Amino acid sequence: MLVLGLLLVSSPAIGQVPGGRFEVIGANIQERVNGIIALTQYTLIPEVTTSSLSISSATSGDTGFGMTQLGGGFTWSQSFPLYLEGNAAFSRYDPRFIVSNGTETREIPVKWTTVTGTVGIGWDFPIAPELKLRPIVNFTLGHLENDLSVAGRVIEGETGKEIEFLKNGRINVAGFGGGLMLDYEHYRATYEIDVEVRLSNIYLQSISGTSEGVKGSALAQSASLWTRWRAPTGLRALDRPVRYVLEAAYSYFFGPDGDMLGFNHLTSLGAGLELDLGTWEFFVTRVRLMGRYRFGENVTGWSIGLGISF
């Protein structure tokens, strides 16, 4: 699990009217909506560094943000170099808001659930031996909804646009953009090297079905580097060599909302074993079991994942 000193509670403000209507303290409603939409940037494209995240408050230990995603991409064939990718993600974000009427202050946990799906279509252009340039177009759909019952019990009977947002917020999001990738593949009998460098830019906008008064937008921009080394271990299974795998990845979120969780870059170092299934008449050719250590600014953690090659 990743641990981060993340400030989830807004600081109190002054100037409230004693005994008046409850109001949310801190940033305005539009900033909050844009911020929640911006959190989906970690779930838009297949990323080793963000394939699973669990971020907790250093003071309370409560999970502030958790995410799991499944995704990948492939080129159709060398003769028809159409590139296709897809990514599906599920996340939970549990910020805590402060509401006050000047005499009474309440802390409200608002649990947001997000489901996103992204597809990408690209084409490989050879620019050097073993090196390809790959422009990609991406389309995203997402649904974000908070837990009405949690906030409703704390501020039952209260009204106002920001209060309604906390009690019954629902956001549908569509995104359009793309990326540019350099893909280097150096395969030999005794070892294999893969390197990918990618720039991504996807604009997200709330669409029909979003709760009234909570429309927003965000810009997800990132740069990433991923590299992998494969080589035989000397062992064999299923009449094929068993390979060891070393992996390194780095992601940098440089858009205006790149540091929504208190950091804007993550590094991942991984190692594992790969089993070749080539002797089977099956669409899966290789299976990898990987352990990964991740770290960034105020963030550390680890994960275990399963990779599949077709």
Phi and psi restraints in degrees (value plus and minus 20) as a CYANA .aco file:
   2 LEU   PHI    -103.5   -63.5
   2 LEU   PSI     121.8   161.8
   3 VAL   PHI    -142.3  -102.3
   3 VAL   PSI     112.2   152.2
   4 LEU   PHI    -161.0  -121.0
   4 LEU   PSI     117.1   157.1
   5 GLY   PHI     -97.2   -57.2
   5 GLY   PSI      60.7   100.7
   6 LEU   PHI    -124.4   -84.4
   6 LEU   PSI     105.8   145.8
   7 LEU   PHI    -101.0   -61.0
   7 LEU   PSI      87.7   127.7
   8 LEU   PHI    -122.2   -82.2
   8 LEU   PSI     -27.6    12.4
   9 VAL   PHI    -134.2   -94.2
   9 VAL   PSI     105.4   145.4
  10 SER   PHI     -88.6   -48.6
  10 SER   PSI     128.8   168.8
  11 SER   PHI    -100.4   -60.4
  11 SER   PSI     129.2   169.2
  12 PRO   PHI     -84.3   -44.3
  12 PRO   PSI     134.5   174.5
  13 ALA   PHI    -138.6   -98.6
  13 ALA   PSI     148.1   188.1
  14 ILE   PHI    -129.2   -89.2
  14 ILE   PSI     147.0   187.0
  15 GLY   PHI      72.7   112.7
  15 GLY   PSI      -3.3    36.7
  16 GLN   PHI     -96.3   -56.3
  16 GLN   PSI     129.5   169.5
  17 VAL   PHI    -104.5   -64.5
  17 VAL   PSI      99.4   139.4
  18 PRO   PHI     -76.6   -36.6
  18 PRO   PSI     111.0   151.0
  19 GLY   PHI      53.9    93.9
  19 GLY   PSI     -13.3    26.7
  20 GLY   PHI    -101.7   -61.7
  20 GLY   PSI    -186.5  -146.5
  21 ARG   PHI     -93.0   -53.0
  21 ARG   PSI     125.3   165.3
  22 PHE   PHI     -86.0   -46.0
  22 PHE   PSI     114.9   154.9
  23 GLU   PHI    -151.6  -111.6
  23 GLU   PSI     131.3   171.3
  24 VAL   PHI     -99.0   -59.0
  24 VAL   PSI     110.4   150.4
  25 ILE   PHI    -110.3   -70.3
  25 ILE   PSI     118.3   158.3
  26 GLY   PHI      97.3   137.3
  26 GLY   PSI    -164.1  -124.1
  27 ALA   PHI     -85.2   -45.2
  27 ALA   PSI     138.7   178.7
  28 ASN   PHI     -95.2   -55.2
  28 ASN   PSI     150.9   190.9
  29 ILE   PHI     -81.6   -41.6
  29 ILE   PSI     -57.0   -17.0
  30 GLN   PHI     -85.2   -45.2
  30 GLN   PSI     -60.0   -20.0
  31 GLU   PHI     -83.9   -43.9
  31 GLU   PSI     -57.9   -17.9
  32 ARG   PHI     -86.4   -46.4
  32 ARG   PSI     -63.4   -23.4
  33 VAL   PHI     -84.0   -44.0
  33 VAL   PSI     -66.9   -26.9
  34 ASN   PHI     -80.3   -40.3
  34 ASN   PSI     -57.4   -17.4
  35 GLY   PHI     -86.4   -46.4
  35 GLY   PSI     -60.6   -20.6
  36 ILE   PHI     -86.5   -46.5
  36 ILE   PSI     -60.7   -20.7
  37 ILE   PHI     -83.5   -43.5
  37 ILE   PSI     -59.4   -19.4
  38 ALA   PHI     -82.0   -42.0
  38 ALA   PSI     -47.0    -7.0
  39 LEU   PHI     -83.0   -43.0
  39 LEU   PSI     -41.4    -1.4
  40 THR   PHI     -90.3   -50.3
  40 THR   PSI     -30.4     9.6
  41 GLN   PHI     -79.3   -39.3
  41 GLN   PSI     -45.6    -5.6
  42 TYR   PHI     -97.9   -57.9
  42 TYR   PSI     -24.5    15.5
  43 THR   PHI    -141.0  -101.0
  43 THR   PSI      -8.6    31.4
  44 LEU   PHI    -109.1   -69.1
  44 LEU   PSI     -54.6   -14.6
  45 ILE   PHI    -149.5  -109.5
  45 ILE   PSI     137.8   177.8
  46 PRO   PHI     -81.4   -41.4
  46 PRO   PSI      94.0   134.0
  47 GLU   PHI    -151.2  -111.2
  47 GLU   PSI     105.1   145.1
  48 VAL   PHI     -84.6   -44.6
  48 VAL   PSI     -59.5   -19.5
  49 THR   PHI     -88.6   -48.6
  49 THR   PSI     -47.3    -7.3
  50 THR   PHI    -136.1   -96.1
  50 THR   PSI      -0.3    39.7
  51 SER   PHI     -82.3   -42.3
  51 SER   PSI     -48.5    -8.5
  52 SER   PHI    -171.5  -131.5
  52 SER   PSI     110.1   150.1
  53 LEU   PHI    -155.5  -115.5
  53 LEU   PSI     122.0   162.0
  54 SER   PHI    -161.7  -121.7
  54 SER   PSI      90.0   130.0
  55 ILE   PHI    -132.9   -92.9
  55 ILE   PSI     111.0   151.0
  56 SER   PHI    -142.5  -102.5
  56 SER   PSI     135.3   175.3
  57 SER   PHI     -90.7   -50.7
  57 SER   PSI     110.3   150.3
  58 ALA   PHI     -87.9   -47.9
  58 ALA   PSI     -43.0    -3.0
  59 THR   PHI    -109.2   -69.2
  59 THR   PSI     -63.3   -23.3
  60 SER   PHI    -119.1   -79.1
  60 SER   PSI     -44.6    -4.6
  61 GLY   PHI      62.4   102.4
  61 GLY   PSI     -26.6    13.4
  62 ASP   PHI     -91.5   -51.5
  62 ASP   PSI     122.5   162.5
  63 THR   PHI     -89.4   -49.4
  63 THR   PSI     104.3   144.3
  64 GLY   PHI    -112.8   -72.8
  64 GLY   PSI     -53.1   -13.1
  65 PHE   PHI    -172.7  -132.7
  65 PHE   PSI     110.5   150.5
  66 GLY   PHI    -157.9  -117.9
  66 GLY   PSI     119.6   159.6
  67 MET   PHI    -167.9  -127.9
  67 MET   PSI     121.3   161.3
  68 THR   PHI    -154.3  -114.3
  68 THR   PSI     116.8   156.8
  69 GLN   PHI    -160.7  -120.7
  69 GLN   PSI     136.7   176.7
  70 LEU   PHI    -152.1  -112.1
  70 LEU   PSI     104.8   144.8
  71 GLY   PHI    -185.9  -145.9
  71 GLY   PSI     152.8   192.8
  72 GLY   PHI     155.5   195.5
  72 GLY   PSI     157.8   197.8
  73 GLY   PHI    -172.8  -132.8
  73 GLY   PSI     141.8   181.8
  74 PHE   PHI    -178.4  -138.4
  74 PHE   PSI     136.6   176.6
  75 THR   PHI    -116.9   -76.9
  75 THR   PSI     114.1   154.1
  76 TRP   PHI     -77.4   -37.4
  76 TRP   PSI     -73.3   -33.3
  77 SER   PHI    -187.1  -147.1
  77 SER   PSI     146.7   186.7
  78 GLN   PHI     -88.8   -48.8
  78 GLN   PSI     -52.8   -12.8
  79 SER   PHI     -98.3   -58.3
  79 SER   PSI     -44.0    -4.0
  80 PHE   PHI    -153.1  -113.1
  80 PHE   PSI      62.7   102.7
  81 PRO   PHI     -99.5   -59.5
  81 PRO   PSI      31.9    71.9
  82 LEU   PHI     -98.5   -58.5
  82 LEU   PSI     108.1   148.1
  83 TYR   PHI    -124.0   -84.0
  83 TYR   PSI     112.3   152.3
  84 LEU   PHI    -147.9  -107.9
  84 LEU   PSI     120.1   160.1
  85 GLU   PHI    -163.7  -123.7
  85 GLU   PSI     137.8   177.8
  86 GLY   PHI    -171.3  -131.3
  86 GLY   PSI     133.1   173.1
  87 ASN   PHI    -170.8  -130.8
  87 ASN   PSI     110.5   150.5
  88 ALA   PHI    -144.8  -104.8
  88 ALA   PSI     117.6   157.6
  89 ALA   PHI    -162.2  -122.2
  89 ALA   PSI     129.5   169.5
  90 PHE   PHI    -148.5  -108.5
  90 PHE   PSI     112.4   152.4
  91 SER   PHI    -162.1  -122.1
  91 SER   PSI     136.5   176.5
  92 ARG   PHI    -148.0  -108.0
  92 ARG   PSI     110.9   150.9
  93 TYR   PHI    -148.0  -108.0
  93 TYR   PSI     104.8   144.8
  94 ASP   PHI    -141.5  -101.5
  94 ASP   PSI      49.8    89.8
  95 PRO   PHI     -93.9   -53.9
  95 PRO   PSI     140.1   180.1
  96 ARG   PHI    -140.0  -100.0
  96 ARG   PSI     107.9   147.9
  97 PHE   PHI    -127.3   -87.3
  97 PHE   PSI     135.6   175.6
  98 ILE   PHI    -131.5   -91.5
  98 ILE   PSI     107.2   147.2
  99 VAL   PHI    -138.9   -98.9
  99 VAL   PSI     127.3   167.3
 100 SER   PHI    -169.5  -129.5
 100 SER   PSI     127.4   167.4
 101 ASN   PHI    -132.1   -92.1
 101 ASN   PSI      -3.2    36.8
 102 GLY   PHI      78.1   118.1
 102 GLY   PSI     -51.4   -11.4
 103 THR   PHI    -134.9   -94.9
 103 THR   PSI     -45.9    -5.9
 104 GLU   PHI    -147.3  -107.3
 104 GLU   PSI     117.3   157.3
 105 THR   PHI    -142.6  -102.6
 105 THR   PSI     114.8   154.8
 106 ARG   PHI    -149.3  -109.3
 106 ARG   PSI     122.7   162.7
 107 GLU   PHI    -118.0   -78.0
 107 GLU   PSI     109.4   149.4
 108 ILE   PHI    -139.1   -99.1
 108 ILE   PSI      94.6   134.6
 109 PRO   PHI    -100.2   -60.2
 109 PRO   PSI     106.6   146.6
 110 VAL   PHI    -141.0  -101.0
 110 VAL   PSI      88.9   128.9
 111 LYS   PHI    -111.2   -71.2
 111 LYS   PSI      92.9   132.9
 112 TRP   PHI    -119.3   -79.3
 112 TRP   PSI     112.1   152.1
 113 THR   PHI    -131.3   -91.3
 113 THR   PSI     113.1   153.1
 114 THR   PHI    -148.1  -108.1
 114 THR   PSI     113.3   153.3
 115 VAL   PHI    -144.6  -104.6
 115 VAL   PSI     105.4   145.4
 116 THR   PHI    -151.2  -111.2
 116 THR   PSI     132.0   172.0
 117 GLY   PHI    -159.5  -119.5
 117 GLY   PSI     113.9   153.9
 118 THR   PHI    -152.2  -112.2
 118 THR   PSI     117.4   157.4
 119 VAL   PHI    -140.8  -100.8
 119 VAL   PSI     131.3   171.3
 120 GLY   PHI    -156.8  -116.8
 120 GLY   PSI     121.8   161.8
 121 ILE   PHI    -148.5  -108.5
 121 ILE   PSI     109.6   149.6
 122 GLY   PHI    -164.0  -124.0
 122 GLY   PSI    -196.7  -156.7
 123 TRP   PHI    -165.0  -125.0
 123 TRP   PSI     117.1   157.1
 124 ASP   PHI    -111.4   -71.4
 124 ASP   PSI     105.6   145.6
 125 PHE   PHI    -134.5   -94.5
 125 PHE   PSI      91.0   131.0
 126 PRO   PHI     -84.7   -44.7
 126 PRO   PSI     109.4   149.4
 127 ILE   PHI    -140.7  -100.7
 127 ILE   PSI     -30.6     9.4
 128 ALA   PHI    -187.3  -147.3
 128 ALA   PSI     143.2   183.2
 129 PRO   PHI     -74.2   -34.2
 129 PRO   PSI     104.4   144.4
 130 GLU   PHI      50.3    90.3
 130 GLU   PSI     -12.4    27.6
 131 LEU   PHI    -144.2  -104.2
 131 LEU   PSI     109.9   149.9
 132 LYS   PHI    -147.5  -107.5
 132 LYS   PSI     125.9   165.9
 133 LEU   PHI    -123.7   -83.7
 133 LEU   PSI     109.4   149.4
 134 ARG   PHI    -148.9  -108.9
 134 ARG   PSI      77.0   117.0
 135 PRO   PHI     -95.3   -55.3
 135 PRO   PSI     121.5   161.5
 136 ILE   PHI    -153.6  -113.6
 136 ILE   PSI     117.0   157.0
 137 VAL   PHI    -127.2   -87.2
 137 VAL   PSI     111.7   151.7
 138 ASN   PHI    -139.5   -99.5
 138 ASN   PSI     123.9   163.9
 139 PHE   PHI    -148.4  -108.4
 139 PHE   PSI     116.7   156.7
 140 THR   PHI    -151.4  -111.4
 140 THR   PSI     120.9   160.9
 141 LEU   PHI    -149.6  -109.6
 141 LEU   PSI     120.7   160.7
 142 GLY   PHI    -168.6  -128.6
 142 GLY   PSI     136.9   176.9
 143 HIS   PHI    -152.8  -112.8
 143 HIS   PSI     107.5   147.5
 144 LEU   PHI    -142.9  -102.9
 144 LEU   PSI     111.3   151.3
 145 GLU   PHI    -168.2  -128.2
 145 GLU   PSI     118.9   158.9
 146 ASN   PHI    -117.2   -77.2
 146 ASN   PSI     149.0   189.0
 147 ASP   PHI    -105.9   -65.9
 147 ASP   PSI      82.0   122.0
 148 LEU   PHI     -77.0   -37.0
 148 LEU   PSI     -59.3   -19.3
 149 SER   PHI     -87.3   -47.3
 149 SER   PSI     -53.2   -13.2
 150 VAL   PHI     -86.9   -46.9
 150 VAL   PSI     -75.1   -35.1
 151 ALA   PHI     -91.5   -51.5
 151 ALA   PSI     -54.2   -14.2
 152 GLY   PHI     -81.6   -41.6
 152 GLY   PSI     -54.8   -14.8
 153 ARG   PHI     -89.0   -49.0
 153 ARG   PSI     -50.4   -10.4
 154 VAL   PHI    -101.8   -61.8
 154 VAL   PSI     -56.3   -16.3
 155 ILE   PHI    -142.2  -102.2
 155 ILE   PSI      18.1    58.1
 156 GLU   PHI     -79.8   -39.8
 156 GLU   PSI     113.8   153.8
 157 GLY   PHI      68.4   108.4
 157 GLY   PSI     -31.6     8.4
 158 GLU   PHI    -103.4   -63.4
 158 GLU   PSI     134.1   174.1
 159 THR   PHI    -150.8  -110.8
 159 THR   PSI     154.7   194.7
 160 GLY   PHI     103.2   143.2
 160 GLY   PSI     133.4   173.4
 161 LYS   PHI     -81.1   -41.1
 161 LYS   PSI     -64.8   -24.8
 162 GLU   PHI     -90.6   -50.6
 162 GLU   PSI     -55.9   -15.9
 163 ILE   PHI     -83.9   -43.9
 163 ILE   PSI     -64.1   -24.1
 164 GLU   PHI     -83.2   -43.2
 164 GLU   PSI     -55.1   -15.1
 165 PHE   PHI     -80.9   -40.9
 165 PHE   PSI     -61.8   -21.8
 166 LEU   PHI     -90.2   -50.2
 166 LEU   PSI     -54.1   -14.1
 167 LYS   PHI    -103.2   -63.2
 167 LYS   PSI     -50.3   -10.3
 168 ASN   PHI    -168.7  -128.7
 168 ASN   PSI      25.1    65.1
 169 GLY   PHI     -98.4   -58.4
 169 GLY   PSI     114.1   154.1
 170 ARG   PHI    -166.5  -126.5
 170 ARG   PSI     107.3   147.3
 171 ILE   PHI    -152.1  -112.1
 171 ILE   PSI     105.2   145.2
 172 ASN   PHI    -121.2   -81.2
 172 ASN   PSI     115.0   155.0
 173 VAL   PHI    -146.8  -106.8
 173 VAL   PSI     119.2   159.2
 174 ALA   PHI    -143.2  -103.2
 174 ALA   PSI     124.9   164.9
 175 GLY   PHI    -156.1  -116.1
 175 GLY   PSI     127.7   167.7
 176 PHE   PHI    -162.3  -122.3
 176 PHE   PSI     118.4   158.4
 177 GLY   PHI     155.9   195.9
 177 GLY   PSI    -166.9  -126.9
 178 GLY   PHI    -199.5  -159.5
 178 GLY   PSI    -189.9  -149.9
 179 GLY   PHI    -176.7  -136.7
 179 GLY   PSI     152.9   192.9
 180 LEU   PHI    -154.4  -114.4
 180 LEU   PSI     106.5   146.5
 181 MET   PHI    -146.0  -106.0
 181 MET   PSI     119.5   159.5
 182 LEU   PHI    -123.2   -83.2
 182 LEU   PSI     104.8   144.8
 183 ASP   PHI    -141.8  -101.8
 183 ASP   PSI      97.2   137.2
 184 TYR   PHI    -132.3   -92.3
 184 TYR   PSI     105.5   145.5
 185 GLU   PHI    -148.1  -108.1
 185 GLU   PSI      92.3   132.3
 186 HIS   PHI    -139.5   -99.5
 186 HIS   PSI      78.2   118.2
 187 TYR   PHI    -131.2   -91.2
 187 TYR   PSI     107.1   147.1
 188 ARG   PHI    -152.0  -112.0
 188 ARG   PSI     148.5   188.5
 189 ALA   PHI     -84.9   -44.9
 189 ALA   PSI     -51.5   -11.5
 190 THR   PHI    -118.5   -78.5
 190 THR   PSI     -31.8     8.2
 191 TYR   PHI    -184.4  -144.4
 191 TYR   PSI     143.5   183.5
 192 GLU   PHI    -158.1  -118.1
 192 GLU   PSI     118.6   158.6
 193 ILE   PHI    -146.0  -106.0
 193 ILE   PSI     110.7   150.7
 194 ASP   PHI    -144.0  -104.0
 194 ASP   PSI     115.2   155.2
 195 VAL   PHI    -158.1  -118.1
 195 VAL   PSI     111.3   151.3
 196 GLU   PHI    -151.2  -111.2
 196 GLU   PSI     112.4   152.4
 197 VAL   PHI    -140.7  -100.7
 197 VAL   PSI     110.6   150.6
 198 ARG   PHI    -159.1  -119.1
 198 ARG   PSI     119.1   159.1
 199 LEU   PHI    -135.1   -95.1
 199 LEU   PSI     113.0   153.0
 200 SER   PHI    -150.3  -110.3
 200 SER   PSI     125.1   165.1
 201 ASN   PHI    -166.8  -126.8
 201 ASN   PSI      92.3   132.3
 202 ILE   PHI    -152.8  -112.8
 202 ILE   PSI     106.3   146.3
 203 TYR   PHI    -115.3   -75.3
 203 TYR   PSI     110.2   150.2
 204 LEU   PHI    -133.6   -93.6
 204 LEU   PSI     116.1   156.1
 205 GLN   PHI    -161.8  -121.8
 205 GLN   PSI     117.0   157.0
 206 SER   PHI     -87.0   -47.0
 206 SER   PSI     127.3   167.3
 207 ILE   PHI    -150.1  -110.1
 207 ILE   PSI    -191.3  -151.3
 208 SER   PHI     -73.9   -33.9
 208 SER   PSI     121.6   161.6
 209 GLY   PHI      79.6   119.6
 209 GLY   PSI     -26.8    13.2
 210 THR   PHI     -97.8   -57.8
 210 THR   PSI     122.2   162.2
 211 SER   PHI     -76.3   -36.3
 211 SER   PSI     124.5   164.5
 212 GLU   PHI     -81.1   -41.1
 212 GLU   PSI     112.6   152.6
 213 GLY   PHI      65.8   105.8
 213 GLY   PSI     -17.3    22.7
 214 VAL   PHI    -143.8  -103.8
 214 VAL   PSI      11.2    51.2
 215 LYS   PHI     -93.8   -53.8
 215 LYS   PSI     125.7   165.7
 216 GLY   PHI    -181.5  -141.5
 216 GLY   PSI    -198.1  -158.1
 217 SER   PHI    -173.9  -133.9
 217 SER   PSI     145.6   185.6
 218 ALA   PHI    -179.5  -139.5
 218 ALA   PSI     139.7   179.7
 219 LEU   PHI    -141.2  -101.2
 219 LEU   PSI      98.7   138.7
 220 ALA   PHI    -121.7   -81.7
 220 ALA   PSI      95.6   135.6
 221 GLN   PHI    -149.2  -109.2
 221 GLN   PSI     113.4   153.4
 222 SER   PHI    -171.4  -131.4
 222 SER   PSI     136.4   176.4
 223 ALA   PHI    -148.6  -108.6
 223 ALA   PSI     120.0   160.0
 224 SER   PHI    -164.0  -124.0
 224 SER   PSI     132.0   172.0
 225 LEU   PHI    -150.0  -110.0
 225 LEU   PSI     111.0   151.0
 226 TRP   PHI    -155.8  -115.8
 226 TRP   PSI     114.6   154.6
 227 THR   PHI    -163.2  -123.2
 227 THR   PSI     127.9   167.9
 228 ARG   PHI    -163.1  -123.1
 228 ARG   PSI     120.9   160.9
 229 TRP   PHI    -139.7   -99.7
 229 TRP   PSI     108.3   148.3
 230 ARG   PHI    -140.6  -100.6
 230 ARG   PSI     122.4   162.4
 231 ALA   PHI    -178.1  -138.1
 231 ALA   PSI     130.3   170.3
 232 PRO   PHI     -86.5   -46.5
 232 PRO   PSI     125.4   165.4
 233 THR   PHI    -107.7   -67.7
 233 THR   PSI     -35.0     5.0
 234 GLY   PHI      77.6   117.6
 234 GLY   PSI     -32.7     7.3
 235 LEU   PHI    -110.5   -70.5
 235 LEU   PSI     140.4   180.4
 236 ARG   PHI    -153.9  -113.9
 236 ARG   PSI     127.5   167.5
 237 ALA   PHI    -170.4  -130.4
 237 ALA   PSI     121.6   161.6
 238 LEU   PHI      34.6    74.6
 238 LEU   PSI      13.7    53.7
 239 ASP   PHI      42.7    82.7
 239 ASP   PSI       4.7    44.7
 240 ARG   PHI    -155.3  -115.3
 240 ARG   PSI     134.7   174.7
 241 PRO   PHI     -88.2   -48.2
 241 PRO   PSI     123.3   163.3
 242 VAL   PHI    -111.6   -71.6
 242 VAL   PSI     108.1   148.1
 243 ARG   PHI    -125.6   -85.6
 243 ARG   PSI     129.5   169.5
 244 TYR   PHI    -116.6   -76.6
 244 TYR   PSI     130.7   170.7
 245 VAL   PHI    -149.7  -109.7
 245 VAL   PSI     110.2   150.2
 246 LEU   PHI    -137.4   -97.4
 246 LEU   PSI     120.4   160.4
 247 GLU   PHI    -163.8  -123.8
 247 GLU   PSI     123.6   163.6
 248 ALA   PHI    -161.2  -121.2
 248 ALA   PSI     121.9   161.9
 249 ALA   PHI    -167.9  -127.9
 249 ALA   PSI     131.2   171.2
 250 TYR   PHI    -163.2  -123.2
 250 TYR   PSI     112.8   152.8
 251 SER   PHI    -147.6  -107.6
 251 SER   PSI     116.3   156.3
 252 TYR   PHI    -147.7  -107.7
 252 TYR   PSI     101.6   141.6
 253 PHE   PHI    -119.9   -79.9
 253 PHE   PSI      84.0   124.0
 254 PHE   PHI    -128.5   -88.5
 254 PHE   PSI     -15.1    24.9
 255 GLY   PHI     -90.2   -50.2
 255 GLY   PSI     158.8   198.8
 256 PRO   PHI     -82.8   -42.8
 256 PRO   PSI     -42.0    -2.0
 257 ASP   PHI    -133.7   -93.7
 257 ASP   PSI       4.0    44.0
 258 GLY   PHI     -85.5   -45.5
 258 GLY   PSI     -43.6    -3.6
 259 ASP   PHI    -131.6   -91.6
 259 ASP   PSI      16.7    56.7
 260 MET   PHI     -79.5   -39.5
 260 MET   PSI     -47.5    -7.5
 261 LEU   PHI    -122.3   -82.3
 261 LEU   PSI      -6.1    33.9
 262 GLY   PHI      72.9   112.9
 262 GLY   PSI     -19.2    20.8
 263 PHE   PHI    -166.3  -126.3
 263 PHE   PSI     136.7   176.7
 264 ASN   PHI    -147.8  -107.8
 264 ASN   PSI     -10.2    29.8
 265 HIS   PHI    -170.0  -130.0
 265 HIS   PSI     129.5   169.5
 266 LEU   PHI    -159.8  -119.8
 266 LEU   PSI     122.4   162.4
 267 THR   PHI    -140.0  -100.0
 267 THR   PSI     121.2   161.2
 268 SER   PHI    -149.9  -109.9
 268 SER   PSI     110.6   150.6
 269 LEU   PHI    -140.9  -100.9
 269 LEU   PSI     108.8   148.8
 270 GLY   PHI    -156.6  -116.6
 270 GLY   PSI     137.9   177.9
 271 ALA   PHI    -168.4  -128.4
 271 ALA   PSI     130.2   170.2
 272 GLY   PHI    -194.7  -154.7
 272 GLY   PSI    -190.6  -150.6
 273 LEU   PHI    -142.8  -102.8
 273 LEU   PSI     128.7   168.7
 274 GLU   PHI    -146.6  -106.6
 274 GLU   PSI     111.3   151.3
 275 LEU   PHI    -126.8   -86.8
 275 LEU   PSI     108.0   148.0
 276 ASP   PHI    -108.7   -68.7
 276 ASP   PSI     104.0   144.0
 277 LEU   PHI    -126.4   -86.4
 277 LEU   PSI       1.4    41.4
 278 GLY   PHI     -81.5   -41.5
 278 GLY   PSI     -43.8    -3.8
 279 THR   PHI     -97.5   -57.5
 279 THR   PSI     -34.1     5.9
 280 TRP   PHI    -107.4   -67.4
 280 TRP   PSI     126.6   166.6
 281 GLU   PHI    -105.8   -65.8
 281 GLU   PSI      57.1    97.1
 282 PHE   PHI    -165.0  -125.0
 282 PHE   PSI     129.1   169.1
 283 PHE   PHI     -93.7   -53.7
 283 PHE   PSI     -38.2     1.8
 284 VAL   PHI    -107.5   -67.5
 284 VAL   PSI     105.5   145.5
 285 THR   PHI    -119.1   -79.1
 285 THR   PSI     -53.6   -13.6
 286 ARG   PHI    -162.6  -122.6
 286 ARG   PSI     127.6   167.6
 287 VAL   PHI    -148.9  -108.9
 287 VAL   PSI     111.8   151.8
 288 ARG   PHI    -141.2  -101.2
 288 ARG   PSI     117.7   157.7
 289 LEU   PHI    -129.7   -89.7
 289 LEU   PSI      98.1   138.1
 290 MET   PHI    -141.6  -101.6
 290 MET   PSI     118.5   158.5
 291 GLY   PHI    -129.0   -89.0
 291 GLY   PSI     116.4   156.4
 292 ARG   PHI    -152.8  -112.8
 292 ARG   PSI     120.9   160.9
 293 TYR   PHI    -131.4   -91.4
 293 TYR   PSI     110.2   150.2
 294 ARG   PHI    -142.0  -102.0
 294 ARG   PSI     125.8   165.8
 295 PHE   PHI    -176.1  -136.1
 295 PHE   PSI     135.0   175.0
 296 GLY   PHI    -184.4  -144.4
 296 GLY   PSI    -183.0  -143.0
 297 GLU   PHI     -85.7   -45.7
 297 GLU   PSI      91.9   131.9
 298 ASN   PHI      44.0    84.0
 298 ASN   PSI      -1.5    38.5
 299 VAL   PHI    -151.6  -111.6
 299 VAL   PSI     111.0   151.0
 300 THR   PHI    -161.8  -121.8
 300 THR   PSI     136.6   176.6
 301 GLY   PHI     153.2   193.2
 301 GLY   PSI    -198.6  -158.6
 302 TRP   PHI    -168.3  -128.3
 302 TRP   PSI     144.9   184.9
 303 SER   PHI    -175.7  -135.7
 303 SER   PSI     142.7   182.7
 304 ILE   PHI    -144.8  -104.8
 304 ILE   PSI     109.5   149.5
 305 GLY   PHI    -156.4  -116.4
 305 GLY   PSI     142.3   182.3
 306 LEU   PHI    -137.7   -97.7
 306 LEU   PSI     105.6   145.6
 307 GLY   PHI    -132.5   -92.5
 307 GLY   PSI     127.9   167.9
 308 ILE   PHI    -152.6  -112.6
 308 ILE   PSI     114.4   154.4
 309 SER   PHI    -132.2   -92.2
 309 SER   PSI     122.3   162.3
